[in-house]
Amino acid sequence: MKRRNFIKTAGALSVVPAMGMASSLKDATLSSSTKEIYEWRIYTLTDKGDLLDSFLKETLIPAYNRKHIKTGAFGLYKPKEGEKEQRHVLFIYPDIETYLKVKKTIWEDPVFRRESESFYNITASDPVYSNFESYLSEAFDKIPVHRIPDPVRTMFELRIYHSPNEEANQRKVKMFNKEEIDLFDQVAINSVLYGEILAGPRMPALLYLTWYNNEETRSEAWKKFGSHPEWKRMSVLPEYANTATNNRSIFLSPMPYSQL
């Protein structure tokens, strides 16, 4: 694939009238307020997963629900031998203002403070997780609000795409918004959400979550995708060259207490 001429693109942008640029910024601000914000945490557990599950199910998730925040919770679909268990927790906020408000006010919730006290006291000296990665992302224009998976879903796939630079990341987001998500829909790669990562351990990047009834339906869907004429066409377009140079794929199972 040919490399894009970024210098030409940047030059063209430099001659946009100031009034037009101000209008674009205003429109972007308005549209962003209608898109969901996703906080994704990946906990790496010690040997006390049951204790964390109890805390999530009985204390943390109910506290977020009182703030009207839906929460998904997942474990690894098939942990590899020797691999440390994980818990993936997804908080879905209607907008960035709500995210900022909830992050502060959750600690002012007297019920949460009371019910979480024993968990925090026990785990301060004997942690249930070694650390957690955190990703904060904004929903794509194409799917500004998450989609509800089918109740029979048994398998989710989280993908995190890393781009070589911010401009390439924007082009990959554009690729999804313009045509790749539409193709996913055609071949039964079932979308839940897509997020442009605003802050995370490795930047620039994006993430998305899809679901399947089982491993077989996932394999069939991706086989159709890879051989589809539309994918073959878009994958060689110069405008999408070098947009995602590395991706991380994590297969997940919903926890019994997950709200997704």
C-alpha positions in Angstrom: 0.0 0.0 0.0 1.3 3.5 -0.9 2.0 5.9 1.9 -0.2 9.0 2.1 1.2 12.4 1.5 0.5 13.9 5.0 2.4 17.2 4.2 -0.1 18.0 1.4 -3.0 17.2 3.7 -1.7 19.4 6.5 -1.0 22.2 4.0 -4.6 22.1 2.8 -5.9 22.4 6.3 -3.7 25.4 7.0 -5.7 27.5 4.5 -9.1 26.9 6.0 -10.7 30.2 7.0 -10.7 31.0 10.6 -14.5 31.4 10.7 -14.9 27.9 9.2 -12.5 26.4 11.7 -14.3 28.0 14.6 -17.6 26.6 13.3 -16.1 23.1 13.0 -14.8 23.3 16.5 -18.3 24.3 17.7 -19.9 21.5 15.9 -17.4 19.0 17.3 -18.2 20.2 20.8 -21.9 19.8 20.3 -21.6 16.3 18.7 -19.3 15.0 21.4 -21.8 15.7 24.1 -24.2 13.1 22.5 -21.6 10.3 22.5 -21.0 7.9 25.3 -17.8 7.7 27.3 -16.4 4.3 28.2 -14.1 3.6 31.1 -12.5 0.1 30.6 -10.5 -1.4 33.5 -8.4 -4.6 33.1 -7.6 -6.0 36.6 -4.8 -8.6 36.9 -5.8 -10.8 39.8 -3.8 -12.5 42.5 -5.4 -15.7 43.8 -8.5 -14.0 45.3 -10.8 -13.5 42.3 -13.9 -14.5 44.4 -13.3 -11.6 46.7 -13.2 -9.1 43.9 -16.2 -10.6 42.2 -18.2 -10.2 45.4 -17.1 -6.6 45.8 -18.0 -5.8 42.2 -21.3 -7.6 42.3 -22.5 -6.5 45.7 -20.9 -3.1 46.3 -19.2 -1.3 43.3 -21.6 -2.0 40.5 -24.7 -1.2 42.7 -23.0 2.1 43.6 -22.5 3.0 39.9 -26.1 1.9 39.2 -27.3 4.4 41.7 -25.6 7.0 39.5 -27.4 5.5 36.5 -24.2 4.0 35.1 -24.5 0.6 33.4 -21.5 -1.7 34.0 -20.2 -4.7 32.2 -18.0 -7.3 33.8 -16.0 -10.1 32.1 -13.4 -12.8 32.8 -11.0 -14.4 30.3 -12.8 -16.7 27.9 -10.2 -19.5 28.1 -7.2 -18.5 30.2 -4.0 -20.0 28.9 -2.0 -22.3 31.2 0.1 -20.1 33.6 -1.8 -17.0 32.6 -3.0 -14.8 35.4 -6.7 -14.4 35.7 -8.3 -11.0 34.8 -11.4 -9.1 35.4 -12.5 -6.6 32.8 -14.9 -4.0 34.0 -16.7 -1.5 31.7 -18.4 1.6 32.9 -20.7 3.3 30.4 -21.3 7.1 30.9 -23.7 9.2 28.8 -21.2 12.0 28.4 -17.8 13.3 29.7 -19.5 15.6 32.2 -21.2 12.7 33.9 -17.9 10.7 34.0 -16.2 13.6 35.8 -19.1 14.0 38.2 -19.4 10.3 39.1 -15.6 9.9 39.6 -15.9 12.5 42.4 -19.3 11.8 43.9 -19.0 8.0 44.1 -16.8 8.6 47.2 -19.5 10.8 48.7 -22.0 8.0 48.6 -22.5 6.9 52.3 -23.8 3.5 51.3 -20.8 2.8 49.1 -18.3 4.0 51.7 -19.9 1.9 54.4 -20.3 -1.3 52.3 -16.8 -1.0 50.7 -14.9 -0.4 54.0 -14.2 -4.1 54.8 -13.0 -4.8 51.3 -10.6 -1.9 51.2 -9.4 -2.7 54.8 -8.7 -6.4 53.9 -7.1 -5.7 50.6 -4.8 -2.8 51.6 -2.2 -5.2 53.0 -3.3 -8.3 51.0 -4.3 -7.1 47.5 -6.7 -9.1 45.3 -5.2 -7.6 42.2 -1.7 -6.6 41.4 -2.8 -3.6 39.3 -5.3 -2.5 36.7 -4.9 -0.9 33.3 -7.4 1.8 32.6 -8.7 3.1 29.2 -10.9 6.1 28.8 -12.5 6.4 25.4 -15.2 8.3 23.5 -17.8 6.5 21.3 -17.4 6.7 17.5 -19.8 8.9 15.5 -21.1 5.8 13.7 -22.3 4.2 17.0 -22.6 7.0 19.6 -24.5 4.7 22.0 -23.6 1.1 22.7 -25.6 -1.8 21.3 -27.2 -4.5 23.5 -25.8 -8.0 22.9 -28.1 -11.0 22.5 -28.8 -12.8 25.8 -27.4 -16.0 24.4 -24.0 -14.5 23.9 -21.2 -16.6 25.4 -18.2 -14.8 23.9 -17.0 -11.3 23.7 -13.9 -10.0 21.9 -12.1 -6.8 23.0 -9.7 -5.4 20.4 -7.3 -2.6 21.1 -5.6 -1.1 18.0 -2.4 0.9 18.3 -1.5 3.4 15.6 2.0 4.8 14.7 0.8 8.4 15.3 -2.2 10.5 16.0 -3.0 11.2 12.4 -3.0 7.5 11.5 -5.3 6.9 14.4 -7.8 9.4 13.1 -7.7 7.7 9.7 -8.4 4.3 11.3 -11.4 5.8 13.2 -12.6 7.3 9.9 -12.3 3.9 8.3 -14.5 2.3 10.9 -17.1 5.2 10.8 -17.3 5.3 7.0 -17.4 1.7 6.0 -15.8 -1.0 8.2 -18.6 -1.1 10.8 -21.1 -1.5 8.0 -19.2 -4.5 6.7 -19.0 -6.0 10.3 -22.8 -5.8 10.4 -23.2 -7.6 7.1 -21.0 -10.6 8.1 -22.3 -11.0 11.7 -19.4 -9.5 13.6 -21.8 -8.2 16.3 -20.8 -4.7 17.5 -21.3 -3.6 21.1 -19.2 -0.4 21.1 -16.3 1.5 19.6 -14.2 4.0 21.4 -11.4 6.4 20.5 -9.1 6.2 23.4 -8.6 9.5 25.1 -6.2 8.2 27.8 -4.6 4.8 28.3 -1.4 3.0 28.9 -0.4 3.0 25.2 -1.3 5.8 22.8 -2.6 6.6 20.2 -5.1 3.8 20.1 -8.8 2.8 19.8 -10.8 -0.1 21.1 -13.9 -2.0 20.2 -16.1 -4.8 21.7 -18.0 -7.4 19.7 -20.0 -10.5 20.8 -20.8 -14.0 19.4 -22.9 -17.0 20.3 -19.8 -19.2 20.4 -16.3 -19.7 18.9 -17.7 -21.2 15.8 -19.9 -18.3 14.9 -17.0 -15.9 15.5 -14.7 -17.9 13.2 -17.4 -18.0 10.5 -18.0 -14.2 10.7 -14.3 -13.3 10.5 -13.8 -15.7 7.6 -16.6 -14.0 5.7 -15.0 -10.6 6.6 -11.5 -11.5 5.4 -12.7 -12.8 2.0 -15.4 -10.1 1.4 -14.8 -8.0 -1.7 -15.5 -4.8 0.2 -12.7 -5.6 2.7 -10.3 -6.4 -0.1 -11.2 -3.1 -1.7 -10.9 -0.9 1.4 -7.8 -2.6 2.8 -5.7 -1.4 0.0 -6.9 2.2 -0.2 -4.0 4.7 0.2 -6.1 6.7 2.6 -6.1 3.9 5.1 -2.5 2.9 4.8 -0.5 2.3 8.0 -3.4 3.1 10.2 -3.1 0.3 12.7 0.3 -1.3 13.1 -0.4 -3.4 16.1 -3.6 -4.9 17.7 -4.3 -6.8 20.9 -7.2 -9.2 21.0 -8.7 -10.5 24.2 -11.5 -13.1 24.3 -13.9 -12.7 27.2 -16.9 -14.4 28.9 -19.6 -12.3 30.7 -19.6 -12.7 34.5 -23.0 -13.7 35.9 -23.4 -10.2 37.3 -22.5 -8.4 34.1 -25.1 -5.9 32.8 -23.9 -6.5 29.2 
